[in-house]
Amino acid sequence: MRTLKGYEAIEIAEEYDLPLFDLDYRGEVTVEETKQFIASHRSPQSFALPNWPESDVEGEHLVMQAFYHLLLEKRHAEAKLDDVLATLEKTPIHPAAVELALERLVEQNRLNLLSVTKESITYQIPRTIYFKEEFLVQLDDLICEDCAKLDLDGPFHQACLDTLTKFLGEGSFTLKQSCNEAI
């Protein structure tokens, strides 16, 4: 993270309609107020946007880490903007940078926009990993036909589940993150 100062901060703030932080008077100011202050001979370097990612990639990486944390720790593949901001609370990142990263991740199909309401926006991690047919055929050779369907809502035979767990634990699998590729 870095603090953008001067004309770079003003340019970003103007582009995204964000307030700037006045370093001299320790408060937020609008872009228009900033331009008036500069016209009255204040230094542009006294205006900043704090906690801005070094790059778009850094911002996107932090947001995806927040989603993966929510997925692994809380078992949720979807999150509201507020949930993402709360997860990133210990990582100082400007809230507007988070929103911009979320928009870019949706454009890249790395996140799905699930719903938009007056109160919040909800995003979801898409499920993009598929099993190859060869993998499923291997399961047919290891466990019974009913258990090989991998119906997670249905029961498994204890012996099949033990064999499947052992197979997955000892196997070497590669994952491809694409709708067209599979493991």
JOCOR-V193828 format. One line per field, one symbol per residue. ss: DSSP state (H for helix, E for strand, L for the rest). burial: b if it has 24 or more other ideal C-beta (glycine too) atoms within 12 Angstrom, else e. A space follows every 50 residues. Layout:
ss = ???
burial = ???
This chain:
ss = LEEEEHHHHHHHHHHHLLLEEELLLLEEELHHHHHHHHHLLLLHHHEEEE EELLLHHHHHHHHHHHHHHHHHHHLLLEEEHHHHHHHLLLLLLLHHHHHH HHHHHHHLLLLEEEEELLLLEEEELLLLLLLLHHHHHHHHHHLLHHHHLL LLLLLLLHHHHHHHHHHHHHLLLLLLLLLLLLL
burial = eebbbeeebbebbeeeebbbbbbeeeeebebeebeebeeeeeebebbbbb bbbeeeebbbbbbbbbbebbbeeeeeebbbbebbbebbeebebbbbbbbb bbbbbbeeebbebeeeeeeebbbbbbeeeeeeeebeeebeebbeeebbee eeeeeeeeebeeebeeeeeeeeeeeeeeeeeee
